[in-house]
Amino acid sequence: MSVTKINNKKFITILRDMQSSYEKNLSHIICSIHVVI
């Protein structure tokens, strides 16, 4: 039970990290597109 909870926490943390890095990349891409245009 506790192992599952720890794994879920790790998974959620990884998901959050991916989401935040994806948002950062997205804003970078949008910025560069604006610069190109």
Secondary structure, 3 states (H helix, E strand, C coil): CHHHHHHHHHHHHHHHHHHHHHHHHHHHHHHHHHHHC
